Amino acid sequence: MKFPITIVVFTLLASFSWVVLSYDQYAKLKSWPVSRWYEENTSLIKIAGFISLPGSGLASAYLSQWWSALLVIIVGFCIAQLMTSLFKKSVQYIALAGVPIFLSISILILYNSC
């Protein structure tokens, strides 16, 4: 797989992870509804987001240059902010689907690179 494609996949994984980890607090400020998946800190999706956020940076640094980890985390944060401002309340459901999809793709990329 080419270098930019892996960076894009890991950046999208990081951005969905940012949304998963920050949506409940942001929704409380905006008085938006919070899905039951986001209410508890020990929910499966939050654990996956907590693992995949630093994991996406580490995996991109492993597969390419060291600075790609910074790029993935920072650009992922910016994309998460953009998604939240565009999709508002619906972003929680988009991230609920995005984390498992891009986590699976990332695992396949890592598996095929070894």
C-alpha positions in Angstrom: 0.0 0.0 0.0 1.3 3.4 -0.9 2.5 5.9 1.7 -0.2 8.6 1.4 -3.0 6.0 1.6 -1.8 4.7 5.0 -1.5 8.2 6.3 -5.0 9.0 5.2 -6.4 5.8 6.8 -4.6 6.5 10.1 -5.7 10.1 10.1 -9.3 9.2 9.6 -9.0 6.7 12.5 -7.5 9.4 14.7 -10.2 11.8 13.8 -13.0 9.4 14.5 -11.2 8.5 17.8 -11.1 12.2 18.7 -14.8 12.5 18.2 -15.6 9.4 20.2 -13.5 10.6 23.1 -14.7 14.2 23.2 -18.3 14.0 22.0 -20.1 13.5 25.4 -18.5 16.5 27.0 -19.0 18.7 24.0 -22.6 17.6 23.7 -23.3 18.6 27.3 -22.1 22.1 26.6 -24.3 22.3 23.5 -27.3 20.5 25.1 -27.2 17.8 22.4 -28.4 14.3 23.0 -25.8 11.7 24.0 -26.2 8.1 22.8 -25.9 5.3 25.4 -22.7 4.2 23.7 -21.0 7.5 24.8 -22.4 7.8 28.4 -20.0 5.5 30.2 -16.3 5.9 30.2 -15.9 2.1 30.0 -18.0 1.6 26.9 -16.5 -0.5 24.2 -16.4 2.3 21.7 -14.6 4.6 24.1 -12.0 2.0 24.9 -11.5 1.4 21.2 -11.1 5.2 20.7 -8.7 5.4 23.6 -6.5 2.7 22.1 -6.8 3.7 18.5 -5.9 7.4 18.9 -2.3 6.9 20.0 -2.2 3.7 18.1 -2.9 5.5 14.8 0.0 7.8 15.4 2.4 5.0 16.4 1.4 2.9 13.5 1.9 5.7 11.0 5.4 6.4 12.5 6.2 2.7 12.3 5.2 2.5 8.6 6.7 5.8 7.5 8.6 8.7 8.9 8.5 9.6 12.6 6.9 13.0 12.0 3.9 11.3 10.4 2.6 10.6 13.9 2.4 14.3 14.7 0.7 14.9 11.3 -1.9 12.1 12.0 -2.8 13.3 15.5 -3.0 17.1 14.6 -4.8 16.7 11.3 -7.1 14.1 12.8 -8.0 16.6 15.5 -8.8 19.3 12.9 -10.9 16.9 10.9 -12.8 15.9 14.1 -13.5 19.5 14.8 -14.7 20.0 11.2 -16.9 16.9 11.3 -18.4 18.0 14.6 -19.2 21.5 13.3 -20.7 20.1 10.1 -22.7 17.1 11.3 -23.5 18.4 14.9 -25.6 15.8 16.7 -25.2 13.1 14.0 -21.4 13.0 14.4 -21.7 10.6 17.3 -23.3 8.0 15.0 -20.8 8.6 12.2 -17.9 8.1 14.6 -19.7 5.1 16.1 -19.4 3.5 12.6 -16.1 5.1 11.7 -13.9 3.8 14.5 -14.6 0.1 13.9 -14.3 0.4 10.2 -11.0 2.3 10.1 -9.6 0.2 13.0 -10.2 -2.9 11.0 -8.6 -1.4 7.9 -5.6 -0.2 10.0 -5.1 -3.7 11.5 -5.2 -5.1 8.0 -2.6 -2.6 6.8 -0.3 -3.4 9.8 -0.8 -7.1 9.2 0.1 -6.9 5.6 3.2 -4.8 6.2 4.8 -7.2 8.6 
